[in-house]
């Protein structure tokens, strides 16, 4: 995962007695303390609560005769489909098609006797008239929708009158605002932060997200596929790079919290069979390419660029190859990097993340890649999970699903990377007792816990989908009527937050030439090439039949 602040979180670096500039492993809270205060765990609790309420409303709100309604709707669809086919079938086949579908003529069901007594032209006219009548009189298919759908929505489409976007959706937009405001205010208060400060700032951040949705709904903009993620990022960037982001907004700028909650909600939309299908090729993309890029980039920095600081070299290599700031912080603690080196690495990551998030979807579209390959490439290369979700959303839901899955598989390497770097540093670089004492438990401490929530929701709702009576209809009603809408809002809020936290004036000094910049560019170029090759082999060749929906 990647945060979006160029200054490392003080909880992730602790001051040493001898050198306050060295990033050292922080003290560890108890499991209970971690579960009650950690952002990752609270993302699971918030998303889990939303899913539980949404499913309960769908379950208890279903009609008593839902099975009969769905059966009648399916039968009506079958009749209409058969009747539509009849119009285009040879005369000799139409009586059997009509009879099999139970469609009757004015004289009764078309039978073999009728075929014998009617001339060819009469039969053609008779059956075509019946078929067309069946199509025209088709009853509308029944689809169960969540009772929450009218109360959870986003601004709609508009062409000339901007008010058209909100005239019929303002109550749903207000409902989303109230739900997220109440939920996150409670979460912040429980985590030891100020609920009042969050509630003061959140309306303004939500208004910016609403503006992004509104701009993306304009018909011309929509025709060019300029999705809400781009506008959300742009709105935030304009504010942060012109007048500056007001300090009072910062309690509601929670990029990681929004995106993690949204990803746990996404877990309910990804059936376990689909997750397993994407997971295996995703493992090859994330777990084979990542260590190769990390080791190669570190070697390149030492042997070719001759970077004097090995810790700076290592932190940049991990930041760029694994998953951005979280990997940089974990690695900085493992190799005792200076805080200035950590800030430099984070600055490079933020600058290139924003660029890649905007440019890569356009490149993928121009090259004609399908959403599966494009999503896998995004997930394995862009540093930030939030930026991966933003770029994936531009390409569509299928690309988002693949990109998020690959990225979360890659995120698992955060703890493993810190552990391996610590062993390497103590064994080969420092060779003394003053090196960081990081045990195997570091893998668990650094493990992105929200991934557990994503997998758990996928397993739970896959079970409900397959085991409940009318399970597919109930789960689809829950997703389409509430949780998918909320997930979109969480992503939009995260993209606004990324923009508000990204100030190019602060990043430019770190991007002006120098060996660290060359190291990052060369390493990321290698990462782009290797990830694309591996993604193509795994998703389009080896597991092509498995990953195709």
Secondary structure, 3 states (H helix, E strand, C coil): CCCCCCCCCHHHCECCCCCCCECECCCCCCHHHHHHHCHHHHHHHHHHHHHHHHHHHHHHHCCCCHHHHHHHHHHHHHHHHHHHHHHCCCHHHHHHHHHHHCCEECCEECCHHHHHHCCHHHHHHHHHHHHHHHHHCCCCCCCCCCCCHHHCCCCCCECCCCCHHHHCCHHHHHHHHHHHHHHHHHHHHHCCCCHHHHHHHHHHHHHHHHHHHHHHCEHHHHHCCCCHHHHHHHHHHHHHCCCCCCHHHHHHCCHHHHHHHHHHHHHHHCCHHHHHHHHHHHHHHHHHHHHHHHHHHHHHHHHCCCCCCHHHHHHHHHHHHHHCHHHHHHHHHHHCCEHHHHHHHHHHHHHHHHHHHHHHHHHHHHHCCCHHHHHHHHHHHCCCHHHHHHHHHHHCHHHHHHHHHHHHHHHCHHHHHHHHHHHHHHHHHHCCCCCCCCCCHHHHHHCCCHHHHHHHHHHHHHHHHHHCCCHHHHHHHHHHHHHHHHHHHHHHHHHHHHHHHCCHHHHHHHHCCHHHHHHHHHHHHHHHHHHHHHHHHHHHHHCHHHHCC
